[in-house]
Amino acid sequence: MAKENSNGAVSLNKTAKFATLDAPGVKQPEPSKADTLAVAKTVGKGGLQGRRAKASEGPRIEGGLIGGDSFVKRTSNPAWLNDRVSVYESIKARRQAELEGKNPVNITVTLPDGKVMENDNSGNPFQAWKTTPYDVACTISQGLADASTVARVTYASFVEDYSLAEDGMEGQEQLEAMEDGEASCDDNSKALLWDMTRPLVGIVAKLELCKFGDDKDAKTAFWHSSAHILGEALEHLYGSKLTIGPPLAGGFYYDSYMGSDAFREADYSSVEAEVKKITKKKQKFERMVITKEEGLELFADNPFKQEILKTKVADGTRTTVYKCGDLIDLCRGPHVSHTGKVKAFAATRHSATNWLGDTDNDTLQRMYGISFPDTKMLKIWKENQEKAKERDHRRIAAKQELIMFHELSAGSAFWLPHGARIYNKLIEFIKDHYWQRGYSEVITPNVYNLDLWHQSGHAMHYKDAMFCFDVEGQEWAMKPMNCPGHCLMFANSIRSWRDLPIRFADFGVLHRNELSGALSGLTRVRRFQQDDAHIYCTEDQIESEVLGALNFMKDVYTVFGMTYKLELSTRPAKALGELELWEKAETALANAMNDFAGKGGWRVNPGDGAFYGPKIDIKVMDAMERVHQCATIQLDFQLPIRFNLEYNTGSKEKGKEFARPVMVHRAMLGSVERMFAVLCEHFGGKWPLWLSPRQVVVIPIHAEFNDFCDEVRQKLHDEKFYADVDLSKATFQKKVRNAQVAQYNFQLVVGKAEFDNGSVNIRTRENKVEGEFKVDDMIEMLKKLRAEFK
């Protein structure tokens, strides 16, 4: 259930609770409404998304129908492939001349364990512009070098003749972070992902060699490289006009323009065979810097690449391309050293989409793929995919008649009676915790004047994802999140330090205008609810409130039978707010996590906090060992500023009478819809008794016991159990089988002996016979199981 976006980190299936404010590096000024509206027309939703150039980044690309007759029919190995390589080679000669003017000064490389390396095994010094991470790795071990996918490099300083602009890297926020101070070997926020074969350009404070099997960045780079290989195959086979091809949580895809043509499943085998040819050739991935003008010449036959260049690359600046074989693609990288690293590949599915996700633009053809550095991994992946199909929440929900969808309200689930039972039980489960943990439930409006979203900053960055409409000449919108409304509630009264913490909880209905092509079951919807809560507290209360939220999370996921991992995401380069407050908040979070999980029971994710505050990423694992990020705990220093929230400190010292509260965003389930899908697949449709929509069915062996069975059902109903009685004319064996297929937790069988004794004979859905119980004893047993969340 990975979220398919072009960000390499999509794998964690995040609930997009704070999607607007999470865009790293996006400043939140205090604009006027007019300024906000003007900016909203030019800023895309994607924000800054790491190191890779992508269509959603920076200035908005103008849409429309631009593909035209650039693709007419399927043509294998079209002539423009050779033309493009010729242009590439001429540009490469110019870059080589520039490189020859560089001074290969000696450099040092520090490993994660602190060891400083200066020479290779032959005594030759490491040098800028010549020594690569692969060379360093070979000095340690040839096996390590060959097993490493990509390097993570933290520079202490660059050599004098290295220029960000000349290298096509000017503007990357990761490099700008270096301006904050000297690089530390403990600060990954200043690390850069680097090709294993790309020469180093300075003194390295920390070099990490990342492998596919144990590093997220390595997987991302590997699948990104595989997307290029897929693109090369599509160009060879069909002459497709490539657009963008990002990595995903588990795999990758490439979108291409094919006119009125479309992919078919029959194409998969041809694509896989072509990819195999490409990987056998072990084509090198070459990085090259190009100017905007060179890029326009290089991609003269591809209107989509031209549009990206014209919009994303400023005049007079440079960007980068990567080449493998005769594929040349706009890309920031990094990539694997050669195509032979990909040992196993499979085309997994295809679909139609649109350029920039806009249905008014050209129709594109998307092909998805998966790849691994070992054939055994692909075999295991395929086996897991088959298991996942059996557990797919869409399949189970349809079979158990839990939800339905209708084209007249695409992206909004219709909760059928049995599905509503689960939905309501999840909400009730969280509400019980709220009662015990001192939360105050509130109800807020579903629609607001857009002025609210200008004040919160969401209109500037998120308006395209909101349902907006006119009300008496003013623009209104359906709320996509609850936090601004809660800020209005806090500001409605004069608050004292004695009132804090205040914990507002809200199950309000939220709407987000997701593109129709992005909708997917219950994991990507337009209408949903969250177990949303916002805590307003003093700085000194951060630690205790976060610890309380962590314990809340633990209790919830223990009941679900899911394990979790914790990460503390700290101050990013473009953070807003005073450094002292950030440091105090991060210390409080770290202390809370130490109290909760113990030292070493969590890890730091340096520089990955939201710009408005640090956060705790909670990654939960389901029964299939898939990772989901549903629960979240985030600190926010900015919304209290935007809404001018204050509380009376009780101090009589001038200037200290009032202070701003710290706002804690937290959710345990995240989206109830999404959590329903996660749990459906986690349990495989075998709902535990407390959550089950079909808890008990009473089965008479003969019609003469029907009335007694009805009485048993009514007693169960009175105790708030979901109980049915099978009065059909089916055979006893058929009734038992039907109950098992329908996933009733218990079957209560009634024959003559049970009728005479006022009892029932209990069977589980696994067909285990528990034996005969008096009706009242049976009910007490079920009540105990329900109370214990069994």
RAGI-V153109 format. One record per helix or strand of 2 or more residues. SS is the DSSP state (H for helix, E for strand). FROM is the first residue (numbers start at 1). TO is the last residue. If there is no record, write none. Layout:
# RAGI-V153109
ss-><SS,SS>
from-><FROM,FROM>
to-><TO,TO>
This chain:
# RAGI-V153109
ss-><H,H,H,E,E,H,H,E,H,H,E,E,H,E,E,E,H,E,H,H,E,E,H,E,H,E,H,H,E,H,E,H,E,E,H,H,E,E,H,H,E,E,H,E,H,E,H,E,E,E,E,H,E,E,E,H,H,E,H,E,H,E,H,E,E,H>
from-><10,33,80,109,116,133,142,148,173,188,192,202,216,241,247,251,267,286,292,303,318,327,339,344,355,363,375,393,403,407,414,417,440,447,451,458,468,474,483,497,502,509,516,527,539,563,579,603,615,627,632,639,647,658,662,672,689,696,703,723,732,746,752,759,769,775>
to-><12,40,100,111,117,140,147,158,180,190,194,211,238,242,248,257,280,291,298,312,324,330,341,354,357,372,391,399,404,409,415,437,441,449,456,465,471,478,491,499,506,511,518,537,560,569,597,605,621,628,636,642,648,659,671,683,691,700,718,726,741,750,757,764,774,787>
